Amino acid sequence: MNKESLISKGKKLSNGLVYVINVFDLEPSGVIIQAYSQMDSKERILPISEKEVLLLINYYNLVLFLYFIDIIT
């Protein structure tokens, strides 16, 4: 993939493997999340459409709102 990633981060997941996680913006189509494990040399790719991104953002905002309401009550 010849695009510059929006986010690159190393992360140890619950399975004990360390992954390099990259997020690529393919505007207007959506994003691709790529996870690469050096331990087993496997790459996993998750494409997310623009509509799904908007749903995730709305869900995230709802969770933040409910958390905020829980804090102040």
PQR file of N, CA, C, O and H, with PARSE charges and radii, in Angstrom:
ATOM      1  N   MET A   1       0.849  -1.167   0.000 -0.4000 1.5000
ATOM      2  CA  MET A   1       0.000   0.000   0.000 -0.0000 2.0000
ATOM      3  C   MET A   1       0.895   1.231   0.000  0.5500 1.7000
ATOM      4  O   MET A   1       1.788   1.348   0.840 -0.5500 1.4000
ATOM      5  N   ASN A   2       0.668   2.136  -0.921 -0.4000 1.5000
ATOM      6  CA  ASN A   2       1.530   3.300  -1.090 -0.0000 2.0000
ATOM      7  C   ASN A   2       0.971   4.577  -0.475  0.5500 1.7000
ATOM      8  O   ASN A   2       1.410   5.668  -0.840 -0.5500 1.4000
ATOM      9  H   ASN A   2      -0.057   2.040  -1.604  0.4000 1.0000
ATOM     10  N   LYS A   3       0.033   4.477   0.432 -0.4000 1.5000
ATOM     11  CA  LYS A   3      -0.528   5.655   1.083 -0.0000 2.0000
ATOM     12  C   LYS A   3       0.117   5.834   2.445  0.5500 1.7000
ATOM     13  O   LYS A   3       0.527   4.867   3.088 -0.5500 1.4000
ATOM     14  H   LYS A   3      -0.323   3.591   0.728  0.4000 1.0000
ATOM     15  N   GLU A   4       0.202   7.091   2.875 -0.4000 1.5000
ATOM     16  CA  GLU A   4       0.713   7.391   4.205 -0.0000 2.0000
ATOM     17  C   GLU A   4      -0.395   7.105   5.221  0.5500 1.7000
ATOM     18  O   GLU A   4      -1.547   7.487   5.017 -0.5500 1.4000
ATOM     19  H   GLU A   4      -0.131   7.877   2.353  0.4000 1.0000
ATOM     20  N   SER A   5      -0.038   6.429   6.315 -0.4000 1.5000
ATOM     21  CA  SER A   5      -1.055   6.077   7.294 -0.0000 2.0000
ATOM     22  C   SER A   5      -1.413   7.272   8.176  0.5500 1.7000
ATOM     23  O   SER A   5      -0.573   8.121   8.474 -0.5500 1.4000
ATOM     24  H   SER A   5       0.898   6.118   6.481  0.4000 1.0000
ATOM     25  N   LEU A   6      -2.681   7.315   8.586 -0.4000 1.5000
ATOM     26  CA  LEU A   6      -3.142   8.351   9.512 -0.0000 2.0000
ATOM     27  C   LEU A   6      -2.601   8.083  10.914  0.5500 1.7000
ATOM     28  O   LEU A   6      -2.205   9.003  11.630 -0.5500 1.4000
ATOM     29  H   LEU A   6      -3.364   6.625   8.345  0.4000 1.0000
ATOM     30  N   ILE A   7      -2.591   6.807  11.287 -0.4000 1.5000
ATOM     31  CA  ILE A   7      -2.137   6.383  12.611 -0.0000 2.0000
ATOM     32  C   ILE A   7      -1.286   5.138  12.442  0.5500 1.7000
ATOM     33  O   ILE A   7      -1.646   4.233  11.688 -0.5500 1.4000
ATOM     34  H   ILE A   7      -2.912   6.060  10.704  0.4000 1.0000
ATOM     35  N   SER A   8      -0.168   5.089  13.134 -0.4000 1.5000
ATOM     36  CA  SER A   8       0.661   3.885  13.222 -0.0000 2.0000
ATOM     37  C   SER A   8       0.984   3.681  14.692  0.5500 1.7000
ATOM     38  O   SER A   8       1.481   4.586  15.363 -0.5500 1.4000
ATOM     39  H   SER A   8       0.125   5.824  13.745  0.4000 1.0000
ATOM     40  N   LYS A   9       0.696   2.483  15.184 -0.4000 1.5000
ATOM     41  CA  LYS A   9       0.893   2.235  16.603 -0.0000 2.0000
ATOM     42  C   LYS A   9       1.201   0.768  16.830  0.5500 1.7000
ATOM     43  O   LYS A   9       0.612  -0.108  16.197 -0.5500 1.4000
ATOM     44  H   LYS A   9       0.292   1.748  14.639  0.4000 1.0000
ATOM     45  N   GLY A  10       2.127   0.510  17.736 -0.4000 1.5000
ATOM     46  CA  GLY A  10       2.398  -0.852  18.175 -0.0000 2.0000
ATOM     47  C   GLY A  10       1.525  -1.155  19.372  0.5500 1.7000
ATOM     48  O   GLY A  10       1.387  -0.322  20.268 -0.5500 1.4000
ATOM     49  H   GLY A  10       2.606   1.221  18.250  0.4000 1.0000
ATOM     50  N   LYS A  11       0.933  -2.338  19.398 -0.4000 1.5000
ATOM     51  CA  LYS A  11       0.002  -2.670  20.479 -0.0000 2.0000
ATOM     52  C   LYS A  11       0.051  -4.157  20.767  0.5500 1.7000
ATOM     53  O   LYS A  11      -0.002  -4.982  19.855 -0.5500 1.4000
ATOM     54  H   LYS A  11       1.045  -3.014  18.670  0.4000 1.0000
ATOM     55  N   LYS A  12       0.153  -4.496  22.062 -0.4000 1.5000
ATOM     56  CA  LYS A  12       0.071  -5.899  22.467 -0.0000 2.0000
ATOM     57  C   LYS A  12      -1.384  -6.207  22.753  0.5500 1.7000
ATOM     58  O   LYS A  12      -1.994  -5.582  23.620 -0.5500 1.4000
ATOM     59  H   LYS A  12       0.196  -3.826  22.803  0.4000 1.0000
ATOM     60  N   LEU A  13      -1.949  -7.170  22.030 -0.4000 1.5000
ATOM     61  CA  LEU A  13      -3.356  -7.506  22.167 -0.0000 2.0000
ATOM     62  C   LEU A  13      -3.548  -8.653  23.154  0.5500 1.7000
ATOM     63  O   LEU A  13      -2.581  -9.224  23.659 -0.5500 1.4000
ATOM     64  H   LEU A  13      -1.454  -7.678  21.325  0.4000 1.0000
ATOM     65  N   SER A  14      -4.798  -8.978  23.418 -0.4000 1.5000
ATOM     66  CA  SER A  14      -5.122  -9.985  24.433 -0.0000 2.0000
ATOM     67  C   SER A  14      -4.577 -11.375  24.095  0.5500 1.7000
ATOM     68  O   SER A  14      -4.422 -12.207  24.989 -0.5500 1.4000
ATOM     69  H   SER A  14      -5.583  -8.515  23.008  0.4000 1.0000
ATOM     70  N   ASN A  15      -4.288 -11.637  22.823 -0.4000 1.5000
ATOM     71  CA  ASN A  15      -3.732 -12.943  22.447 -0.0000 2.0000
ATOM     72  C   ASN A  15      -2.228 -13.029  22.721  0.5500 1.7000
ATOM     73  O   ASN A  15      -1.601 -14.053  22.451 -0.5500 1.4000
ATOM     74  H   ASN A  15      -4.414 -10.961  22.097  0.4000 1.0000
ATOM     75  N   GLY A  16      -1.647 -11.937  23.265 -0.4000 1.5000
ATOM     76  CA  GLY A  16      -0.233 -11.938  23.622 -0.0000 2.0000
ATOM     77  C   GLY A  16       0.703 -11.527  22.498  0.5500 1.7000
ATOM     78  O   GLY A  16       1.898 -11.346  22.733 -0.5500 1.4000
ATOM     79  H   GLY A  16      -2.156 -11.104  23.484  0.4000 1.0000
ATOM     80  N   LEU A  17       0.189 -11.373  21.282 -0.4000 1.5000
ATOM     81  CA  LEU A  17       1.022 -10.981  20.157 -0.0000 2.0000
ATOM     82  C   LEU A  17       1.077  -9.464  20.039  0.5500 1.7000
ATOM     83  O   LEU A  17       0.115  -8.763  20.355 -0.5500 1.4000
ATOM     84  H   LEU A  17      -0.781 -11.520  21.092  0.4000 1.0000
ATOM     85  N   VAL A  18       2.219  -8.975  19.580 -0.4000 1.5000
ATOM     86  CA  VAL A  18       2.385  -7.539  19.356 -0.0000 2.0000
ATOM     87  C   VAL A  18       2.097  -7.256  17.885  0.5500 1.7000
ATOM     88  O   VAL A  18       2.647  -7.907  16.996 -0.5500 1.4000
ATOM     89  H   VAL A  18       3.001  -9.544  19.324  0.4000 1.0000
ATOM     90  N   TYR A  19       1.233  -6.285  17.643 -0.4000 1.5000
ATOM     91  CA  TYR A  19       0.850  -5.912  16.289 -0.0000 2.0000
ATOM     92  C   TYR A  19       1.253  -4.477  16.008  0.5500 1.7000
ATOM     93  O   TYR A  19       1.230  -3.627  16.898 -0.5500 1.4000
ATOM     94  H   TYR A  19       0.786  -5.756  18.365  0.4000 1.0000
ATOM     95  N   VAL A  20       1.620  -4.216  14.770 -0.4000 1.5000
ATOM     96  CA  VAL A  20       1.772  -2.853  14.279 -0.0000 2.0000
ATOM     97  C   VAL A  20       0.457  -2.555  13.569  0.5500 1.7000
ATOM     98  O   VAL A  20       0.099  -3.218  12.595 -0.5500 1.4000
ATOM     99  H   VAL A  20       1.639  -4.907  14.047  0.4000 1.0000
ATOM    100  N   ILE A  21      -0.259  -1.545  14.071 -0.4000 1.5000
ATOM    101  CA  ILE A  21      -1.580  -1.221  13.542 -0.0000 2.0000
ATOM    102  C   ILE A  21      -1.496   0.100  12.784  0.5500 1.7000
ATOM    103  O   ILE A  21      -1.009   1.100  13.310 -0.5500 1.4000
ATOM    104  H   ILE A  21       0.031  -1.007  14.862  0.4000 1.0000
ATOM    105  N   ASN A  22      -1.976   0.092  11.547 -0.4000 1.5000
ATOM    106  CA  ASN A  22      -1.996   1.279  10.692 -0.0000 2.0000
ATOM    107  C   ASN A  22      -3.420   1.540  10.242  0.5500 1.7000
ATOM    108  O   ASN A  22      -4.173   0.607   9.962 -0.5500 1.4000
ATOM    109  H   ASN A  22      -2.372  -0.721  11.119  0.4000 1.0000
ATOM    110  N   VAL A  23      -3.791   2.819  10.173 -0.4000 1.5000
ATOM    111  CA  VAL A  23      -5.096   3.217   9.655 -0.0000 2.0000
ATOM    112  C   VAL A  23      -4.852   4.099   8.436  0.5500 1.7000
ATOM    113  O   VAL A  23      -4.133   5.096   8.509 -0.5500 1.4000
ATOM    114  H   VAL A  23      -3.179   3.578  10.400  0.4000 1.0000
ATOM    115  N   PHE A  24      -5.460   3.718   7.316 -0.4000 1.5000
ATOM    116  CA  PHE A  24      -5.317   4.448   6.061 -0.0000 2.0000
ATOM    117  C   PHE A  24      -6.662   5.032   5.659  0.5500 1.7000
ATOM    118  O   PHE A  24      -7.678   4.338   5.697 -0.5500 1.4000
ATOM    119  H   PHE A  24      -6.044   2.909   7.256  0.4000 1.0000
ATOM    120  N   ASP A  25      -6.674   6.301   5.277 -0.4000 1.5000
ATOM    121  CA  ASP A  25      -7.882   6.962   4.809 -0.0000 2.0000
ATOM    122  C   ASP A  25      -7.981   6.799   3.299  0.5500 1.7000
ATOM    123  O   ASP A  25      -7.076   7.192   2.563 -0.5500 1.4000
ATOM    124  H   ASP A  25      -5.848   6.865   5.247  0.4000 1.0000
ATOM    125  N   LEU A  26      -9.074   6.223   2.848 -0.4000 1.5000
ATOM    126  CA  LEU A  26      -9.301   6.030   1.413 -0.0000 2.0000
ATOM    127  C   LEU A  26     -10.477   6.888   0.959  0.5500 1.7000
ATOM    128  O   LEU A  26     -11.342   6.437   0.208 -0.5500 1.4000
ATOM    129  H   LEU A  26      -9.809   5.903   3.447  0.4000 1.0000
ATOM    130  N   GLU A  27     -10.491   8.127   1.427 -0.4000 1.5000
ATOM    131  CA  GLU A  27     -11.592   9.043   1.144 -0.0000 2.0000
ATOM    132  C   GLU A  27     -11.902   9.072  -0.345  0.5500 1.7000
ATOM    133  O   GLU A  27     -10.963   9.182  -1.134 -0.5500 1.4000
ATOM    134  H   GLU A  27      -9.788   8.493   2.037  0.4000 1.0000
ATOM    135  N   PRO A  28     -13.116   8.985  -0.771 -0.5600 1.5000
ATOM    136  CA  PRO A  28     -14.347   9.006   0.013  0.2800 2.0000
ATOM    137  C   PRO A  28     -14.869   7.619   0.366  0.5500 1.7000
ATOM    138  O   PRO A  28     -15.980   7.502   0.883 -0.5500 1.4000
ATOM    139  N   SER A  29     -14.111   6.580   0.107 -0.4000 1.5000
ATOM    140  CA  SER A  29     -14.598   5.215   0.288 -0.0000 2.0000
ATOM    141  C   SER A  29     -14.707   4.778   1.739  0.5500 1.7000
ATOM    142  O   SER A  29     -15.611   4.017   2.083 -0.5500 1.4000
ATOM    143  H   SER A  29     -13.209   6.675  -0.313  0.4000 1.0000
ATOM    144  N   GLY A  30     -13.813   5.240   2.593 -0.4000 1.5000
ATOM    145  CA  GLY A  30     -13.779   4.813   3.987 -0.0000 2.0000
ATOM    146  C   GLY A  30     -12.346   4.697   4.465  0.5500 1.7000
ATOM    147  O   GLY A  30     -11.484   5.468   4.045 -0.5500 1.4000
ATOM    148  H   GLY A  30     -13.079   5.859   2.314  0.4000 1.0000
ATOM    149  N   VAL A  31     -12.089   3.746   5.333 -0.4000 1.5000
ATOM    150  CA  VAL A  31     -10.736   3.537   5.854 -0.0000 2.0000
ATOM    151  C   VAL A  31     -10.387   2.057   5.807  0.5500 1.7000
ATOM    152  O   VAL A  31     -11.255   1.190   5.709 -0.5500 1.4000
ATOM    153  H   VAL A  31     -12.789   3.120   5.675  0.4000 1.0000
ATOM    154  N   ILE A  32      -9.094   1.801   5.881 -0.4000 1.5000
ATOM    155  CA  ILE A  32      -8.594   0.428   6.017 -0.0000 2.0000
ATOM    156  C   ILE A  32      -7.758   0.371   7.281  0.5500 1.7000
ATOM    157  O   ILE A  32      -6.882   1.208   7.499 -0.5500 1.4000
ATOM    158  H   ILE A  32      -8.389   2.505   5.960  0.4000 1.0000
ATOM    159  N   ILE A  33      -8.036  -0.626   8.111 -0.4000 1.5000
ATOM    160  CA  ILE A  33      -7.216  -0.868   9.287 -0.0000 2.0000
ATOM    161  C   ILE A  33      -6.379  -2.107   8.988  0.5500 1.7000
ATOM    162  O   ILE A  33      -6.900  -3.175   8.668 -0.5500 1.4000
ATOM    163  H   ILE A  33      -8.747  -1.306   7.934  0.4000 1.0000
ATOM    164  N   GLN A  34      -5.075  -1.930   9.103 -0.4000 1.5000
ATOM    165  CA  GLN A  34      -4.129  -2.997   8.794 -0.0000 2.0000
ATOM    166  C   GLN A  34      -3.377  -3.348  10.075  0.5500 1.7000
ATOM    167  O   GLN A  34      -2.848  -2.466  10.752 -0.5500 1.4000
ATOM    168  H   GLN A  34      -4.652  -1.062   9.364  0.4000 1.0000
ATOM    169  N   ALA A  35      -3.333  -4.623  10.400 -0.4000 1.5000
ATOM    170  CA  ALA A  35      -2.593  -5.089  11.577 -0.0000 2.0000
ATOM    171  C   ALA A  35      -1.573  -6.113  11.119  0.5500 1.7000
ATOM    172  O   ALA A  35      -1.916  -7.074  10.431 -0.5500 1.4000
ATOM    173  H   ALA A  35      -3.763  -5.339   9.850  0.4000 1.0000
ATOM    174  N   TYR A  36      -0.309  -5.909  11.502 -0.4000 1.5000
ATOM    175  CA  TYR A  36       0.777  -6.807  11.107 -0.0000 2.0000
ATOM    176  C   TYR A  36       1.442  -7.358  12.351  0.5500 1.7000
ATOM    177  O   TYR A  36       1.853  -6.603  13.233 -0.5500 1.4000
ATOM    178  H   TYR A  36      -0.030  -5.128  12.062  0.4000 1.0000
ATOM    179  N   SER A  37       1.545  -8.670  12.421 -0.4000 1.5000
ATOM    180  CA  SER A  37       2.211  -9.340  13.535 -0.0000 2.0000
ATOM    181  C   SER A  37       3.580  -9.837  13.079  0.5500 1.7000
ATOM    182  O   SER A  37       3.675 -10.641  12.151 -0.5500 1.4000
ATOM    183  H   SER A  37       1.211  -9.283  11.705  0.4000 1.0000
ATOM    184  N   GLN A  38       4.631  -9.362  13.729 -0.4000 1.5000
ATOM    185  CA  GLN A  38       5.972  -9.812  13.378 -0.0000 2.0000
ATOM    186  C   GLN A  38       6.250 -11.223  13.882  0.5500 1.7000
ATOM    187  O   GLN A  38       7.097 -11.928  13.333 -0.5500 1.4000
ATOM    188  H   GLN A  38       4.554  -8.710  14.482  0.4000 1.0000
ATOM    189  N   MET A  39       5.534 -11.634  14.933 -0.4000 1.5000
ATOM    190  CA  MET A  39       5.764 -12.973  15.505 -0.0000 2.0000
ATOM    191  C   MET A  39       5.412 -14.079  14.515  0.5500 1.7000
ATOM    192  O   MET A  39       6.154 -15.052  14.378 -0.5500 1.4000
ATOM    193  H   MET A  39       4.846 -11.061  15.379  0.4000 1.0000
ATOM    194  N   ASP A  40       4.273 -13.931  13.822 -0.4000 1.5000
ATOM    195  CA  ASP A  40       3.874 -14.968  12.868 -0.0000 2.0000
ATOM    196  C   ASP A  40       3.873 -14.473  11.420  0.5500 1.7000
ATOM    197  O   ASP A  40       3.445 -15.191  10.517 -0.5500 1.4000
ATOM    198  H   ASP A  40       3.671 -13.141  13.933  0.4000 1.0000
ATOM    199  N   SER A  41       4.354 -13.239  11.200 -0.4000 1.5000
ATOM    200  CA  SER A  41       4.460 -12.632   9.866 -0.0000 2.0000
ATOM    201  C   SER A  41       3.134 -12.650   9.109  0.5500 1.7000
ATOM    202  O   SER A  41       3.097 -12.903   7.905 -0.5500 1.4000
ATOM    203  H   SER A  41       4.702 -12.656  11.933  0.4000 1.0000
ATOM    204  N   LYS A  42       2.054 -12.378   9.828 -0.4000 1.5000
ATOM    205  CA  LYS A  42       0.743 -12.353   9.189 -0.0000 2.0000
ATOM    206  C   LYS A  42       0.188 -10.942   9.213  0.5500 1.7000
ATOM    207  O   LYS A  42       0.388 -10.185  10.163 -0.5500 1.4000
ATOM    208  H   LYS A  42       2.084 -12.173  10.806  0.4000 1.0000
ATOM    209  N   GLU A  43      -0.512 -10.612   8.142 -0.4000 1.5000
ATOM    210  CA  GLU A  43      -1.135  -9.306   8.007 -0.0000 2.0000
ATOM    211  C   GLU A  43      -2.648  -9.501   7.950  0.5500 1.7000
ATOM    212  O   GLU A  43      -3.157 -10.356   7.226 -0.5500 1.4000
ATOM    213  H   GLU A  43      -0.675 -11.227   7.370  0.4000 1.0000
ATOM    214  N   ARG A  44      -3.343  -8.693   8.725 -0.4000 1.5000
ATOM    215  CA  ARG A  44      -4.799  -8.730   8.722 -0.0000 2.0000
ATOM    216  C   ARG A  44      -5.294  -7.357   8.287  0.5500 1.7000
ATOM    217  O   ARG A  44      -4.758  -6.334   8.714 -0.5500 1.4000
ATOM    218  H   ARG A  44      -2.929  -7.998   9.314  0.4000 1.0000
ATOM    219  N   ILE A  45      -6.320  -7.337   7.435 -0.4000 1.5000
ATOM    220  CA  ILE A  45      -6.840  -6.081   6.903 -0.0000 2.0000
ATOM    221  C   ILE A  45      -8.345  -6.044   7.123  0.5500 1.7000
ATOM    222  O   ILE A  45      -9.060  -7.003   6.831 -0.5500 1.4000
ATOM    223  H   ILE A  45      -6.756  -8.167   7.088  0.4000 1.0000
ATOM    224  N   LEU A  46      -8.812  -4.900   7.650 -0.4000 1.5000
ATOM    225  CA  LEU A  46     -10.235  -4.693   7.886 -0.0000 2.0000
ATOM    226  C   LEU A  46     -10.672  -3.423   7.161  0.5500 1.7000
ATOM    227  O   LEU A  46     -10.333  -2.323   7.600 -0.5500 1.4000
ATOM    228  H   LEU A  46      -8.232  -4.121   7.887  0.4000 1.0000
ATOM    229  N   PRO A  47     -11.422  -3.551   6.055 -0.5600 1.5000
ATOM    230  CA  PRO A  47     -11.931  -2.358   5.377  0.2800 2.0000
ATOM    231  C   PRO A  47     -13.225  -1.890   6.056  0.5500 1.7000
ATOM    232  O   PRO A  47     -14.082  -2.705   6.399 -0.5500 1.4000
ATOM    233  N   ILE A  48     -13.358  -0.592   6.244 -0.4000 1.5000
ATOM    234  CA  ILE A  48     -14.555  -0.015   6.844 -0.0000 2.0000
ATOM    235  C   ILE A  48     -15.059   1.073   5.906  0.5500 1.7000
ATOM    236  O   ILE A  48     -14.322   1.995   5.557 -0.5500 1.4000
ATOM    237  H   ILE A  48     -12.663   0.070   5.966  0.4000 1.0000
ATOM    238  N   SER A  49     -16.322   0.957   5.500 -0.4000 1.5000
ATOM    239  CA  SER A  49     -16.891   1.933   4.562 -0.0000 2.0000
ATOM    240  C   SER A  49     -17.143   3.268   5.262  0.5500 1.7000
ATOM    241  O   SER A  49     -17.149   3.344   6.490 -0.5500 1.4000
ATOM    242  H   SER A  49     -16.920   0.208   5.784  0.4000 1.0000
ATOM    243  N   GLU A  50     -17.350   4.318   4.463 -0.4000 1.5000
ATOM    244  CA  GLU A  50     -17.612   5.642   5.026 -0.0000 2.0000
ATOM    245  C   GLU A  50     -18.870   5.626   5.885  0.5500 1.7000
ATOM    246  O   GLU A  50     -18.919   6.275   6.929 -0.5500 1.4000
ATOM    247  H   GLU A  50     -17.344   4.256   3.465  0.4000 1.0000
ATOM    248  N   LYS A  51     -19.887   4.887   5.451 -0.4000 1.5000
ATOM    249  CA  LYS A  51     -21.130   4.781   6.228 -0.0000 2.0000
ATOM    250  C   LYS A  51     -20.872   4.126   7.583  0.5500 1.7000
ATOM    251  O   LYS A  51     -21.398   4.575   8.601 -0.5500 1.4000
ATOM    252  H   LYS A  51     -19.848   4.359   4.603  0.4000 1.0000
ATOM    253  N   GLU A  52     -20.066   3.072   7.598 -0.4000 1.5000
ATOM    254  CA  GLU A  52     -19.729   2.399   8.856 -0.0000 2.0000
ATOM    255  C   GLU A  52     -18.918   3.310   9.769  0.5500 1.7000
ATOM    256  O   GLU A  52     -19.099   3.283  10.986 -0.5500 1.4000
ATOM    257  H   GLU A  52     -19.638   2.707   6.770  0.4000 1.0000
ATOM    258  N   VAL A  53     -18.028   4.116   9.196 -0.4000 1.5000
ATOM    259  CA  VAL A  53     -17.246   5.070   9.993 -0.0000 2.0000
ATOM    260  C   VAL A  53     -18.187   6.053  10.678  0.5500 1.7000
ATOM    261  O   VAL A  53     -18.026   6.340  11.865 -0.5500 1.4000
ATOM    262  H   VAL A  53     -17.881   4.138   8.207  0.4000 1.0000
ATOM    263  N   LEU A  54     -19.167   6.571   9.940 -0.4000 1.5000
ATOM    264  CA  LEU A  54     -20.129   7.508  10.526 -0.0000 2.0000
ATOM    265  C   LEU A  54     -20.937   6.845  11.636  0.5500 1.7000
ATOM    266  O   LEU A  54     -21.203   7.472  12.662 -0.5500 1.4000
ATOM    267  H   LEU A  54     -19.298   6.337   8.977  0.4000 1.0000
ATOM    268  N   LEU A  55     -21.330   5.586  11.445 -0.4000 1.5000
ATOM    269  CA  LEU A  55     -22.049   4.864  12.496 -0.0000 2.0000
ATOM    270  C   LEU A  55     -21.183   4.692  13.738  0.5500 1.7000
ATOM    271  O   LEU A  55     -21.670   4.840  14.859 -0.5500 1.4000
ATOM    272  H   LEU A  55     -21.113   5.077  10.612  0.4000 1.0000
ATOM    273  N   LEU A  56     -19.903   4.381  13.548 -0.4000 1.5000
ATOM    274  CA  LEU A  56     -18.988   4.231  14.678 -0.0000 2.0000
ATOM    275  C   LEU A  56     -18.810   5.543  15.423  0.5500 1.7000
ATOM    276  O   LEU A  56     -18.781   5.563  16.654 -0.5500 1.4000
ATOM    277  H   LEU A  56     -19.507   4.261  12.637  0.4000 1.0000
ATOM    278  N   ILE A  57     -18.689   6.646  14.679 -0.4000 1.5000
ATOM    279  CA  ILE A  57     -18.529   7.957  15.307 -0.0000 2.0000
ATOM    280  C   ILE A  57     -19.778   8.300  16.109  0.5500 1.7000
ATOM    281  O   ILE A  57     -19.676   8.778  17.238 -0.5500 1.4000
ATOM    282  H   ILE A  57     -18.712   6.630  13.680  0.4000 1.0000
ATOM    283  N   ASN A  58     -20.956   8.061  15.536 -0.4000 1.5000
ATOM    284  CA  ASN A  58     -22.196   8.333  16.254 -0.0000 2.0000
ATOM    285  C   ASN A  58     -22.314   7.464  17.500  0.5500 1.7000
ATOM    286  O   ASN A  58     -22.744   7.945  18.548 -0.5500 1.4000
ATOM    287  H   ASN A  58     -21.038   7.673  14.618  0.4000 1.0000
ATOM    288  N   TYR A  59     -21.936   6.191  17.402 -0.4000 1.5000
ATOM    289  CA  TYR A  59     -21.974   5.287  18.550 -0.0000 2.0000
ATOM    290  C   TYR A  59     -21.006   5.761  19.625  0.5500 1.7000
ATOM    291  O   TYR A  59     -21.347   5.775  20.807 -0.5500 1.4000
ATOM    292  H   TYR A  59     -21.586   5.800  16.551  0.4000 1.0000
ATOM    293  N   TYR A  60     -19.804   6.147  19.223 -0.4000 1.5000
ATOM    294  CA  TYR A  60     -18.787   6.633  20.161 -0.0000 2.0000
ATOM    295  C   TYR A  60     -19.284   7.893  20.879  0.5500 1.7000
ATOM    296  O   TYR A  60     -19.121   8.018  22.092 -0.5500 1.4000
ATOM    297  H   TYR A  60     -19.526   6.136  18.262  0.4000 1.0000
ATOM    298  N   ASN A  61     -19.884   8.816  20.142 -0.4000 1.5000
ATOM    299  CA  ASN A  61     -20.418  10.038  20.751 -0.0000 2.0000
ATOM    300  C   ASN A  61     -21.536   9.715  21.732  0.5500 1.7000
ATOM    301  O   ASN A  61     -21.629  10.347  22.784 -0.5500 1.4000
ATOM    302  H   ASN A  61     -20.017   8.714  19.156  0.4000 1.0000
ATOM    303  N   LEU A  62     -22.392   8.739  21.410 -0.4000 1.5000
ATOM    304  CA  LEU A  62     -23.450   8.330  22.317 -0.0000 2.0000
ATOM    305  C   LEU A  62     -22.871   7.745  23.604  0.5500 1.7000
ATOM    306  O   LEU A  62     -23.337   8.058  24.700 -0.5500 1.4000
ATOM    307  H   LEU A  62     -22.317   8.226  20.556  0.4000 1.0000
ATOM    308  N   VAL A  63     -21.861   6.902  23.468 -0.4000 1.5000
ATOM    309  CA  VAL A  63     -21.221   6.303  24.650 -0.0000 2.0000
ATOM    310  C   VAL A  63     -20.599   7.395  25.513  0.5500 1.7000
ATOM    311  O   VAL A  63     -20.746   7.365  26.735 -0.5500 1.4000
ATOM    312  H   VAL A  63     -21.482   6.648  22.578  0.4000 1.0000
ATOM    313  N   LEU A  64     -19.908   8.359  24.905 -0.4000 1.5000
ATOM    314  CA  LEU A  64     -19.321   9.461  25.664 -0.0000 2.0000
ATOM    315  C   LEU A  64     -20.400  10.266  26.385  0.5500 1.7000
ATOM    316  O   LEU A  64     -20.227  10.639  27.545 -0.5500 1.4000
ATOM    317  H   LEU A  64     -19.788   8.383  23.912  0.4000 1.0000
ATOM    318  N   PHE A  65     -21.505  10.532  25.702 -0.4000 1.5000
ATOM    319  CA  PHE A  65     -22.599  11.288  26.299 -0.0000 2.0000
ATOM    320  C   PHE A  65     -23.178  10.537  27.507  0.5500 1.7000
ATOM    321  O   PHE A  65     -23.392  11.128  28.565 -0.5500 1.4000
ATOM    322  H   PHE A  65     -21.645  10.229  24.759  0.4000 1.0000
ATOM    323  N   LEU A  66     -23.428   9.242  27.342 -0.4000 1.5000
ATOM    324  CA  LEU A  66     -23.991   8.448  28.442 -0.0000 2.0000
ATOM    325  C   LEU A  66     -23.017   8.364  29.616  0.5500 1.7000
ATOM    326  O   LEU A  66     -23.433   8.397  30.774 -0.5500 1.4000
ATOM    327  H   LEU A  66     -23.255   8.762  26.482  0.4000 1.0000
ATOM    328  N   TYR A  67     -21.735   8.257  29.320 -0.4000 1.5000
ATOM    329  CA  TYR A  67     -20.712   8.248  30.375 -0.0000 2.0000
ATOM    330  C   TYR A  67     -20.704   9.576  31.124  0.5500 1.7000
ATOM    331  O   TYR A  67     -20.620   9.594  32.352 -0.5500 1.4000
ATOM    332  H   TYR A  67     -21.397   8.231  28.379  0.4000 1.0000
ATOM    333  N   PHE A  68     -20.791  10.684  30.397 -0.4000 1.5000
ATOM    334  CA  PHE A  68     -20.804  12.011  30.998 -0.0000 2.0000
ATOM    335  C   PHE A  68     -22.043  12.167  31.889  0.5500 1.7000
ATOM    336  O   PHE A  68     -21.946  12.683  33.002 -0.5500 1.4000
ATOM    337  H   PHE A  68     -20.859  10.670  29.399  0.4000 1.0000
ATOM    338  N   ILE A  69     -23.206  11.719  31.397 -0.4000 1.5000
ATOM    339  CA  ILE A  69     -24.434  11.805  32.197 -0.0000 2.0000
ATOM    340  C   ILE A  69     -24.291  10.976  33.478  0.5500 1.7000
ATOM    341  O   ILE A  69     -24.748  11.392  34.543 -0.5500 1.4000
ATOM    342  H   ILE A  69     -23.285  11.300  30.493  0.4000 1.0000
ATOM    343  N   ASP A  70     -23.666   9.817  33.373 -0.4000 1.5000
ATOM    344  CA  ASP A  70     -23.454   8.955  34.539 -0.0000 2.0000
ATOM    345  C   ASP A  70     -22.538   9.637  35.562  0.5500 1.7000
ATOM    346  O   ASP A  70     -22.738   9.480  36.766 -0.5500 1.4000
ATOM    347  H   ASP A  70     -23.295   9.479  32.508  0.4000 1.0000
ATOM    348  N   ILE A  71     -21.545  10.385  35.100 -0.4000 1.5000
ATOM    349  CA  ILE A  71     -20.607  11.048  35.997 -0.0000 2.0000
ATOM    350  C   ILE A  71     -21.305  12.172  36.772  0.5500 1.7000
ATOM    351  O   ILE A  71     -21.094  12.323  37.976 -0.5500 1.4000
ATOM    352  H   ILE A  71     -21.383  10.513  34.122  0.4000 1.0000
ATOM    353  N   ILE A  72     -22.130  12.953  36.085 -0.4000 1.5000
ATOM    354  CA  ILE A  72     -22.712  14.130  36.741 -0.0000 2.0000
ATOM    355  C   ILE A  72     -23.967  13.829  37.558  0.5500 1.7000
ATOM    356  O   ILE A  72     -24.457  14.700  38.276 -0.5500 1.4000
ATOM    357  H   ILE A  72     -22.302  12.830  35.108  0.4000 1.0000
ATOM    358  N   THR A  73     -24.493  12.606  37.458 -0.4000 1.5000
ATOM    359  CA  THR A  73     -25.701  12.282  38.239 -0.0000 2.0000
ATOM    360  C   THR A  73     -25.385  11.471  39.452  0.5500 1.7000
ATOM    361  O   THR A  73     -26.288  11.119  40.211 -0.5500 1.4000
ATOM    362  H   THR A  73     -24.095  11.898  36.874  0.4000 1.0000
TER
END
